[in-house]
């Protein structure tokens, strides 16, 4: 990790500790390095960006790898969380995690990074018409069952072959007992969308990381 990227990592862990952690930053950096090494074309998207900390990290990692032109798109209601559904816990209430597009821009401007393309609105309204046609990497941070299921329906079909989708808060405690399981609707949505056996694999970290990883097959069928 070059000194600049190290500084950015330390700043994110200090200033955005509520939404990023060392495990998340490491896993996403590794995925982006793998994407570049394979020469995969397509946009990067983040569903549920809050104040833009992870989008900023994605931009910084890509630039450190010499990739300055790849499109990064972020999607958020900017109205806080929706009402939890029957499949969700009460960990987050309606209206929590409210932010604004200006928050995303400010996070990037703090270090002179260009902001991503920002798409305000609820997932079911904006994803069908505003997602790129070809996605190389997607980070789905929907928190709730309905949001996660909507994100899967629209992102997976647009992934390029061998493109990767990471699902935050995907807790399969049978595989990773350390995983934080505060938002059970996320895994439930993945199980409904993908069926069994699930192609989603568990990504474990040093701490309580709850991540699921889906890689689109190179050849369908």
Buried (B, 14 or more C-beta within 10 A) or exposed (E): EEEEBEEBBEBBBEEBEEBBBBBBBBBBBEBBBEBBEEEBEBBBBBBBBBBBBBBBBBBBBBBBBEBEEBBBBBBBBBBBBBEBBEBBEEBBEEEEBEBBBBBBBEBBEEBEBEBBBBBBBBBBEBBEEBBBEBBBBBBBBBBBBBBBBBBBBBBBEBBBEBBBBBBBBBBBBEEBEEBBBBBBBBBBBBBEBBEEEBBBEBBBBEEBBBBBBBBBEEEEE
